[in-house]
Amino acid sequence: MFLLKLAAANLIIIACVLLGKRIPSLVGLIATMPLISLIVLAWLATDRPGDGALITGYIKGALWGLVPTGAFFAAACLCLRKGMGLPAALGMGGALWLGGALLHQWVLR
């Protein structure tokens, strides 16, 4: 089952990369849609059936995780528009995401 999950996740990522070369804005939408979250949710539900607390905790974490993720993309986009290179823009976005993720975990405890 683990190998099936690994293969499915990799196929989604590879498909996004290949499609992203042609229609980057569509892939941005696909990559941020709940597709991966739904797959993870389904696997958690099948691995631990009836564990409502696990599912609720996952959904709450995913919902509040949108805030640091949005901050990452906003910062990276702004940095790229200001002429920063990709590594620097991703570093700035990553630092902002990390701060948001630490706050996320602190708030949800």
Secondary structure, DSSP 4 states (H G I P E B T S, - for coil): -HHHHHHHHHHHHHHHHHHHTT-HHHHHHHHHSTHHHHHHHHHHHHHSTT-HHHHHHHHHHHHHHHHHHHHHHHHHHHHHHTT--HHHHHHHHHHHHHHHHHHHHHHH-
